[in-house]
Amino acid sequence: MRVLNQHMKQVVDQVRLGFMATVCPDGTPNVSPKGTLCVVDDAHLIFADLRSPGTVANLRANQNIATWAKENVSLPDSWPSLPSTRLMPFTEI
């Protein structure tokens, strides 16, 4: 089981915006922003399935996922100097 460290949880709690990368049935990547990303516990993240039919369908077929959250996402000019957090949880639907 992968564990979210304290820094990862803080980033998600502060930013609430994550990008989920899943795999489409034809093998191509699909990256989708999720503005409802939340920490459930030390090993689980959750997002609301509001407009995510492609993401959810991809996860039902292939549970490989990468999640990325960027601190201070509203400051794109500062991106090179700001840390980001890559989260790679296992998936449960």
Contacts in CASP RR format, 6 or more apart in sequence:
PFRMAT RR
TARGET T0000
AUTHOR 0000-0000-0000
METHOD contacts of the structure
MODEL  1
MRVLNQHMKQVVDQVRLGFMATVCPDGTPNVSPKGTLCVVDDAHLIFADL
RSPGTVANLRANQNIATWAKENVSLPDSWPSLPSTRLMPFTEI
1 43 0 8 1.000
1 90 0 8 1.000
2 43 0 8 1.000
2 88 0 8 1.000
2 89 0 8 1.000
2 90 0 8 1.000
3 42 0 8 1.000
3 43 0 8 1.000
4 12 0 8 1.000
4 39 0 8 1.000
4 42 0 8 1.000
4 43 0 8 1.000
4 45 0 8 1.000
4 87 0 8 1.000
4 89 0 8 1.000
7 85 0 8 1.000
8 69 0 8 1.000
8 85 0 8 1.000
8 87 0 8 1.000
9 39 0 8 1.000
9 42 0 8 1.000
11 69 0 8 1.000
11 70 0 8 1.000
11 71 0 8 1.000
11 84 0 8 1.000
11 85 0 8 1.000
12 18 0 8 1.000
12 37 0 8 1.000
12 38 0 8 1.000
12 39 0 8 1.000
12 45 0 8 1.000
12 69 0 8 1.000
12 85 0 8 1.000
12 87 0 8 1.000
13 38 0 8 1.000
13 39 0 8 1.000
14 71 0 8 1.000
15 37 0 8 1.000
15 69 0 8 1.000
15 70 0 8 1.000
15 71 0 8 1.000
15 73 0 8 1.000
16 35 0 8 1.000
16 36 0 8 1.000
16 37 0 8 1.000
16 38 0 8 1.000
17 33 0 8 1.000
17 34 0 8 1.000
17 35 0 8 1.000
17 37 0 8 1.000
17 69 0 8 1.000
17 70 0 8 1.000
17 73 0 8 1.000
18 33 0 8 1.000
18 34 0 8 1.000
18 35 0 8 1.000
18 37 0 8 1.000
18 67 0 8 1.000
18 68 0 8 1.000
18 69 0 8 1.000
18 70 0 8 1.000
19 31 0 8 1.000
19 32 0 8 1.000
19 33 0 8 1.000
19 34 0 8 1.000
19 67 0 8 1.000
19 68 0 8 1.000
19 69 0 8 1.000
20 31 0 8 1.000
20 32 0 8 1.000
20 34 0 8 1.000
20 47 0 8 1.000
20 55 0 8 1.000
20 65 0 8 1.000
20 66 0 8 1.000
20 67 0 8 1.000
21 29 0 8 1.000
21 30 0 8 1.000
21 31 0 8 1.000
21 65 0 8 1.000
21 66 0 8 1.000
21 67 0 8 1.000
21 68 0 8 1.000
22 29 0 8 1.000
22 30 0 8 1.000
22 32 0 8 1.000
22 54 0 8 1.000
22 55 0 8 1.000
22 58 0 8 1.000
22 59 0 8 1.000
22 62 0 8 1.000
22 64 0 8 1.000
22 65 0 8 1.000
23 29 0 8 1.000
23 30 0 8 1.000
23 58 0 8 1.000
23 62 0 8 1.000
23 64 0 8 1.000
24 30 0 8 1.000
24 58 0 8 1.000
25 58 0 8 1.000
25 61 0 8 1.000
25 62 0 8 1.000
30 54 0 8 1.000
30 55 0 8 1.000
30 58 0 8 1.000
32 52 0 8 1.000
32 54 0 8 1.000
32 55 0 8 1.000
34 47 0 8 1.000
34 52 0 8 1.000
34 55 0 8 1.000
35 47 0 8 1.000
36 47 0 8 1.000
36 48 0 8 1.000
36 50 0 8 1.000
37 45 0 8 1.000
37 46 0 8 1.000
37 47 0 8 1.000
37 67 0 8 1.000
37 69 0 8 1.000
38 45 0 8 1.000
38 46 0 8 1.000
38 47 0 8 1.000
39 45 0 8 1.000
40 46 0 8 1.000
43 89 0 8 1.000
43 90 0 8 1.000
44 89 0 8 1.000
44 92 0 8 1.000
45 67 0 8 1.000
45 87 0 8 1.000
45 89 0 8 1.000
49 56 0 8 1.000
56 93 0 8 1.000
59 65 0 8 1.000
59 91 0 8 1.000
59 93 0 8 1.000
60 93 0 8 1.000
63 90 0 8 1.000
63 91 0 8 1.000
63 92 0 8 1.000
63 93 0 8 1.000
64 91 0 8 1.000
65 88 0 8 1.000
65 89 0 8 1.000
65 91 0 8 1.000
66 86 0 8 1.000
66 87 0 8 1.000
66 88 0 8 1.000
67 86 0 8 1.000
67 87 0 8 1.000
67 88 0 8 1.000
67 89 0 8 1.000
68 84 0 8 1.000
68 85 0 8 1.000
68 86 0 8 1.000
68 87 0 8 1.000
69 84 0 8 1.000
69 85 0 8 1.000
69 87 0 8 1.000
70 79 0 8 1.000
70 82 0 8 1.000
70 84 0 8 1.000
70 85 0 8 1.000
71 82 0 8 1.000
71 83 0 8 1.000
71 84 0 8 1.000
71 85 0 8 1.000
72 78 0 8 1.000
72 82 0 8 1.000
75 82 0 8 1.000
END
